[in-house]
Amino acid sequence: MSAYEELYSLAQDWVTRQDKAKAALEEVIKHFVKYCGIPYDRVRYLPWNEAKQVFLARADESFAFFQACHFDGAKDEWAVGVSISLATPGVTGRAHAKVGFTVRVKGNESDFILTFGALKPQTVPYGASGWGQALFDAAIDDLKETFTTPKTRDAIGFRVELSE
């Protein structure tokens, strides 16, 4: 095998691993939305703002997952900002809350490390079933706490804001 062929093979393995991790990231978010029964029109993806080093978008901006998804080369992980509008369907012009959080995935060959908002990172095997319930229940509990405990409103991981 030539040096080029060896490099090519390593590069292909790396690209495959990154593609799997990015697909896992999207699947985690879709699974969370379905698990919680969140209307799809209430979910927004927030792209990475390099200047501010945070995931954010103006209120009038809308991004697809692939547009907002960001690869952090230093951490070798994929991440995306997620904003969920907690508004009454069909009612406009009334103030409502939004929650925002970041979901991160770092892929390996057989599993990925998932960081969901402010929760501790956990290792999830690709294709495993049943892993979401405990994680999503913990995320929902943390999100609920941001509305009931003043000190957690500024906690890194889950952001709560008022919107009009």
N, C-alpha and C positions, 0 to 999 in steps of 0.2 A: 504494500500500500504506500503510495507516495505521500509526502507531507501535505500536499493540497487535499488529497482524498481523506486523510486523517482529520484535517481542519474542517473540511466539508461535513464529515460525519458528526463531529462534535457540535458544529454550528446547527445542523439539522436537529440533533437531540435537544439543544438549548431552545430552538424555535418551537419545537413540539411541546416542550415543557411549559414555555410561556403561553402558548395557545391554550393548553389545557388549563392553566391557572386562570387565564382571562375568561374562558368559558365557565369555569367553576365560580368565579366572581359574579358573573351575570346570573347564573343559576341560583346562587345563594339569595340574591336580591329578589328574583322572581318567586322563589319558594317562600321567602319572608312575606312578600306582598300577598300571595295566595293564602298562606297560613293565617295571617291577620285579617283577611277579608278586606284589604284596603282597595278602594276603587282605583283602577289604573290611572284615571285622570287626576288623581291626587298625589301621584308620585312624580318627582322631577329628579333628573340626574344633574349634578353640579360638576362642572369641569374644574380642573386644576388651574389656579391663577398663579403663575410663576412669580410675578412681582410681589404678591402678598403672601405667597407660600401657604395657600389655603384653597379648599374647594368652595367655589361660590359662583353665582350667576345673578344678573339683574332679574327683577320680577318679570320682565317682558321677554326673557330669553328662555328658549326650550332646547334641550339637547337630547339626542338619542344616546343610549348606553355607549356605543362605540365612539361617539364624539367626546363624551365626558371622561371615559376611562383613561387612566394615566399610569404609565409605567415609570416607577422610580428605580433607576439603574443602581443607585447607591445601596438601596435596600433589597434590590432584586425582587420587587413585588408590584402587583397591580393594585390600584385603588380607585375608588370613585366616591364622590359625595352624593348623598341621597337626601332629599327634602320631601317631607310628607306634610301636605296641607290638611289640617283638621278642621275643615270648613263644612258647613251644611250644604249638601248638594243642591245646585240650582239657585242658591242665594248669593247675590253679588253685592258689593258695597258695604258689607258688614265685616267688622274686625273678626279675625280668627287666629288661631295659633298654628305655627308650623314647627316641626321638629326636624333637625338636620343631624346627620351623622356620617361617618366615613366607614366604608367597608374595605378591608385589605386582604389580599390573598397572595401568599408566596408558595409557589408550586415546587414539588419534588417529583420523583418518578411515580410513586404509588399513593401519595397523599398530598394534602396542602395544609398550610397553616393559615387559619382564618382569624382575623381580628374584626369584630363587629362592634362598632361604636366604642364605648368605654369598657367593654367586657374584656376579660383576659383572653389572650390568643389561645386557640385550641387547634389540635391536629385532627383533620378529617380525611379518611380514606376516600379516594375518588370512587364514585358510584355507590357509596354506602347509603343505606336507608335508615331512617329513624333518628339521625343525628340532630336534626333541626329543632325538634320539639323543646328539648331542655334549653338549648341556646336561645331560641326565639322567646320562650317564656321568660328567661332571665332578661333579655333585651326589653321586653314589654314592661317588666317590673321596674327596670331602671328608667325607662321613659316615663312611666307613671310617677315615679319618685321625683322627676324633674319638675312636675307640676305641683307637688305637695310639700316638698322640702326646699325652702328658699336657698340653702347653701349649695344644693346640687344644680341649680339653674345655670351656673357658670362652669359646671364640670366639663372638662375636655372629653369629647366623645359624643355627647348628646346635647345639642344646642336647641333651646326653645326660644322662639321669637313671636312677636305679635305682628300681624300683617293686615293690611286693609285692601 
